[in-house]
């Protein structure tokens, strides 16, 4: 409700009428199964809430409210922008019609996905052969990535006003299924 209140009255037509990718993951081309002792995950903190703030779609007080929520509460609250329901219409016990009811604000959520994905793709390009994969707001890279490249990835996040953290992943095993 706070997001919708903040958005109300703002000109978001360019977002509502936009066409945004909904993919928020990628992996190195030809990524083979591997075991690696140390991998670095550069993770954007509160990526979607931060993007809402950075794009001036919410106020600082709304952002601060979200920061007080646990991650498992914050993500669904923002994800509700893209609420999707299936509506069944029955007549005398028979289903006569079905339709999908998509929130009119769904495009705003997809816009957030694309903005974060743009940062991840930029990080991927910088990491080059050290890039392993990214998932939503965390880019996983080989721990031997030169410090200069790490600084360049940090600058990608800084210029977008994202806070980020490092997570060292130990004994990572990666494989694909189907």
Phi, psi and omega in degrees: 000323179296319179297312181298322178297316180293323182287328183305130178088351177271149177278100179245018181303321180296335177274310182302323181267003182281170177235111188239145176291148180247010181268130182228043178202160177193166175215163178303138177302132179069024181303118180264157175304142180205159170242132180222136184293316182225129174228145177256135171247115171268115190243125176285129179280130178048053188305311184288318177297319179296320179294319175303316180292312181300327180271006179060034178269338175229163178275166176299322181293324176294317178300314180298322176300314180298325181294337179279345179279153172288153183306318182290349174264321184294314184298312178295326180298317178285322179298338178297344174302329182254028180308135180225127180233149173258125182252126179250131177250122182249146174225120181053039177083358179254136177286117184262332186203147171229145175210156178263128178254106181256134179306139178294349180258011183303321182299331179295318178296317180295326175298318178298315178304312183295320180298316179292319179299323177300318178295319180295320180293325177293318177297319178301314181298320180292316183293331177057232183294345179277346179291135176252301177191168170225152180225111180057270187237019178230128179253125183261123184228154176300136183295347179272008177305127180303144183304325179301318179290322177301315180298323178294320178294318176304319180295327175301313181290320181297316182295338177265007179061037176262136168276149181212165178218159176261139171233124175271121179258122182253144177054053181279136175238126182236135174204163179251146172235121181050000000 
